[in-house]
């Protein structure tokens, strides 16, 4: 039997792998057609955020709270991830000349780990009063 965290991590991985495979394939296609890597990443990053929000809210973390504040935190976490991704592409691809395909593939893994932690402990956290309710007789 899986623990709660193991189940969440497994579900997060399923959602993330499916989304990232699709978005990375589209990224490779767009850059192959001549689109700038940072523009392609920007467009697909936004698409990925929208497509994974509902799956992670409902299935991965089984969060039943209101969507408004949770969506704001979700977008904030992914916004910070976007800025980090863009900065790494700029530094390692534009300034240092590494191949964008490898850098973006690595960033998918790094951001996945960071964003799981952000979602687990901040975005989809249980309300503070939920812990109090569980302790009451």
N, C-alpha and C positions, 0 to 999 in steps of 0.2 A: 504494500500500500504506500503510495506516495504521500509525502508531507505536503502541506499547503504550499510552501515555497517551491518545492520540486514540481508540483503540478502547475503552478503559475509560470515557472521558468520554462517548462516543457511547452505549455500553450503559447507563451510569448515567443519561443523559438519557432513554433509552427507558423504563427502569424508573421513573424519577422522574416523567416526564410522565404515564404511565399511572396511577400511584398517586395523584399529586396531582390529576389531573382527576377521578378518582373521589371522592377525599376532599373536594375543594373543592365538587363538586356536592352531596355529602352535607352538607357544612358549610352551604351556602346553603339547602338544604332544611330542615335542623334549625333554623337561625336564623329562617327564614321561618315555621316552625311555632311559634316563640316561645322556643326554647331560648336561653339566654344564650350569647353568642359565645365566651366563654372556656371554658365547659363543653363546647360543641360542638367547639372546637379541641382540648381535652384528650382527649376520647373518640376523635376521629378521628386525633389524633397517635399515640396508642398503637396503633391499628389499622394506621396507615401504617408504623410501625416494624416490626411483626411481619410484614407482607406483603412488605416490601422486603428484610428481612434475608437470606432464602434466595436471592432473585434476585441481590442484589449479591454475596453470598459465592460462589455457584456460577458465575454467568454474567458479571457485570461484572468482578470482580477475580480470578476463577478461583482462589480461595483453597482449598487442600486441607487446611489445618490443622484442628486440633480445634475444635469449635464452642464449647465452654465459655468459654474466655478471650476468644475473638473476640466472642461474643455479649455478654459483659460489657462489653467496650470499645465495641461497637456501641450498646448501651443507654446507656452513659455519655455517648457523643457526642450521641446523640439526647436524652438527659435534659438536657444543657446547652443544646441547641437549643430544647427545650421551655421551659425557664426564660427564655431570651432572648425567645422568641416571646410568652410570657405577659406578660413585663415590657413589651414593645413594645405589645401590645394594651392593657394597663392605662394606659400613659403616653399613647399617641396616640389611643385611643378613649375610655377612661373620663375621663381628665383633660383632654385637649385637644379632644375632640369630633369627630375625624375619622371618616369612615364605615368601619366594621369590614370591609366587603367589600373595599375597596381596600387597607387596611392588611394584611389577611391574604393577599391576592393578592401583594403586595410581599414579605411575609415568606417566602412559598414560594420565591421566587427567591433571596433573600438566604441563607436557610438551605440551599438546595440547593448553592450554591457552597461555603459553609463546611463542610457535611457531606461533600461530595466530597473536599475536602482532608483532612479528618479520617480518612475511610475509606482514602484512598490512602496516607497517610503514617503512620497510627497503627493503625486498626482492623484492616485487612487487610495490614499490612506483612509482608514476608518475614522469617522468623526470622533473627537475626544470623548464625547458622552457615551459612545458605544462601549468603550472599555469599562466605564462606570456601570452601565446597564448589565453587563455580563457578570460583574462582581456582586451585584445586588441579589438577595435571596429570592 
